[in-house]
Amino acid sequence: MAKNFIQIKKNLKKDFSGLKTIKLAILGDTATQFLSQALKGTGYDYGYNFDLWEADFNQIERQVFDLSSEFYEFKPDIVVIFRSSHKLLGKYNKLKPAKHSALANDELEIIDSIYNNITNHLSAKIIYYNYTEIDDSIFGNYANKTPSSFVFQLRKLNFELMLSASEKPNLFLCDISSLQNQKGKSTVFQPSLYISTEMVLSIDILPKVAHKTIDLIRALYGKIKKCIILDLDNTTWGGVIGDDGLENIQIGSLGIGKAFSEFQYWVKKLKDRGIIVAVCSKNTESIAKEPFEKHPDMVLRLKDISVFKANWDNKVDNIRQIQSILNIGFDSMVFLDDNPFERSIVKENIPEITVPELPEDPANYLEYLYSLNLFETVSFSSEDSERTKLYQIEAERVKEFQKFTSEDDFLKNLEMHSKIEPFNKFNTPRVAQLSQRTNQFNLRTIRYTEADIERISKSDDYATFTFTLDDKFGENGLICAIILKKEDHNTLFIDTWFMSCRVLKRGMEKFVLNTIVDYAKENGFTILKGEHIPTAKNVLVKDHYTDLGFLKNGAFFSLMVDEYKNIKSFIKIKE
């Protein structure tokens, strides 16, 4: 059950020490005190200690355009900007009619100026609340055909804001307009409260706004869902395939079958976006696969499923096997099952996994799932659509490995090749995304946006490397990135080393080290310096540097380049 504002406010009295601290600045053109409290209190539930700075009422422009302001002294990590529809309407009302048609464009210019000023002087990410709808009923429905109407200008502004954000790597839109669509304007906005306090967002909606904002913040810090695990009977289709038979399960365009078909379309879109789809069902495997292979109305097919577990074992063990195959954290997985008993067992035994309480009526599945916003992201690349295929290929590699008694023989047999390139405009989206998604093989767990990657790639203070990996089974795409910082004439600091866990145990880390040592030698550096910043998830690499021959030196690890001899690797450079 979601907390209300009073319950969230009680969190403010709790001990925030030990939680991850993020410096958060809030700038609004209306009263934001209660929004600040909602963000701080909700942050506690997600393990964040928001170090908050709040601008005075309606001081956005003064704080942003004055470089000596308290805002710039604070140096936030995240900036939340709330410029409300109500203030926009007030501005529109005061314009001469001849200037009404220019409102959206004028506002976009202001937003551009705000964005540019902040990003030119801070490395902060900007979360901008879009505009909730206000129909002033001047033109009625004809407002949609009248460019000078407020309704037309507001909708144009939201649309143009989306286009603008798609070109601004550090600008992220928080869609509070969709919250108003879901909850109703009377829940979001209370006129008497606004008149007496200048609060545009009601007390009732603040928890939802806080959650939606923190969804974005979590994604910016790598907390994202990567996999959806599906039960089958009465979840993916209506009925029980083992009892009802192929012809009698409910799916298609008629009756309740429509709800299951639309649910499958939603899952298919998630798969196309890069979410891994797995199946965990108590069924005989051959029978469970029949609808995927033979039913004409099935939207999902076997080619859409990365891991298929259908047997009579308990679902907890099957989910653990799925996690082992995918090599991702349980906290990045979502399990959907219509059966409350199965949900309870999974939650009890794997508390990290997200298990939504699906409604009893399948007709309500989708609207409920929409409201949870489970799959927030801050990036999307062309490789995402290939993720299912990559995991299916990985399953083939696992089968191949079982044929060999020697790991060296297996690695030799894979015929591996890697293409090495610096950061460039083509691989920047993937590098940024990998930095946000990778938790286990990530030595320092620094998250980057595309803007960060572009800045680093243009700086002479850094050397950058990306690595792909191909073998006889297929391509893994870009799977590793290195950022070397030139500390002085002798030392290269490994600022960033992250790698996809799909390619563990292939000797990729040895190949990468050989590559960066060669770079160091060719450019006159004598020391490679590394650091491991421990997190709850990167224990996998705690011995990474010592295993590769680095010596521990206080909080860091060092390798003398001249004494290094290349480690045996079965990966060849791809020209």
URZI-V928563 format. One record per pair of residues at least 6 apart in sequence whose C-alpha atoms are under 6 Angstrom apart, sorted by the first residue. I is the first residue (numbers start at 1). GAP is how many residues later the second one is. Records with the same first field share a line. If there is no record, write none. Layout:
BEGIN
I = GAP + GAP
END
This chain:
BEGIN
5 = 202
8 = 33
9 = 32
11 = 30
12 = 29
16 = 33
19 = 28 + 29 + 30
20 = 28 + 29
21 = 27 + 28 + 29
22 = 28 + 29
23 = 27 + 28 + 53 + 54
24 = 27 + 28 + 52 + 54 + 55
25 = 27 + 28 + 29 + 51 + 54
26 = 28 + 54
27 = 28 + 33 + 54
28 = 30 + 53 + 54 + 55
29 = 29 + 54
30 = 27 + 28 + 168
31 = 26 + 167 + 168
38 = 172
39 = 171
40 = 10
63 = 6 + 8
77 = 47
78 = 46 + 47 + 48
79 = 47 + 48
80 = 47 + 48
81 = 47
82 = 47
85 = 46
100 = 48
101 = 46 + 47
104 = 49 + 53
125 = 45
126 = 45
127 = 45 + 46
128 = 45 + 46
129 = 44 + 45
130 = 45
131 = 46
132 = 45
135 = 16
143 = 6
144 = 8
165 = 6
169 = 281 + 282
188 = 13 + 14 + 17
189 = 12 + 13
194 = 6
219 = 158
222 = 214 + 215
224 = 108
225 = 107 + 108 + 150
226 = 49 + 106
227 = 48 + 49 + 50 + 106
228 = 49 + 105 + 106 + 107
229 = 48 + 49 + 50 + 106
230 = 49 + 50 + 106
231 = 49 + 50 + 106
232 = 49
233 = 6 + 7
235 = 102 + 103
237 = 13 + 14 + 23
238 = 11 + 12
239 = 10
250 = 7
251 = 6 + 9 + 10
252 = 6 + 9 + 45
259 = 104
264 = 35
272 = 113
273 = 111 + 112
274 = 110 + 111 + 113
277 = 28 + 29
278 = 27 + 28 + 29 + 30
279 = 29 + 30
280 = 29 + 30
281 = 29
282 = 28 + 29 + 30
283 = 27 + 28
284 = 27
285 = 25 + 26
292 = 9 + 10
306 = 82 + 85 + 86
316 = 30
330 = 22 + 23
331 = 21 + 22
333 = 20
334 = 20 + 21
335 = 20
379 = 54
404 = 6
412 = 158
414 = 57 + 58
415 = 56 + 57
416 = 54 + 55 + 155
417 = 52 + 53 + 154 + 155 + 156 + 157
418 = 50 + 51 + 155 + 156
419 = 48 + 49 + 154 + 155
420 = 46 + 47
421 = 44 + 45
422 = 42 + 43 + 44
423 = 34 + 41
429 = 21
432 = 16 + 17 + 18
435 = 12 + 13
436 = 11
439 = 98
440 = 97 + 98
441 = 57 + 58
442 = 56
443 = 54 + 89
444 = 88 + 89
461 = 25
462 = 22 + 23 + 24
463 = 20 + 21
464 = 18 + 19
465 = 16 + 17
466 = 14 + 15
467 = 11 + 13
468 = 9 + 10 + 11
469 = 7
470 = 6
479 = 20 + 21
480 = 18 + 19
481 = 16 + 17
482 = 14 + 15
483 = 12 + 13
484 = 8 + 9 + 10 + 11
485 = 7 + 8 + 10
486 = 6
490 = 35 + 36
491 = 34 + 36 + 37
492 = 36
493 = 36 + 37
494 = 36
511 = 58
514 = 52
526 = 35
527 = 32 + 33 + 34
528 = 30 + 31
529 = 28 + 29
530 = 26 + 27
531 = 25
550 = 7 + 8 + 9
551 = 6 + 7
END
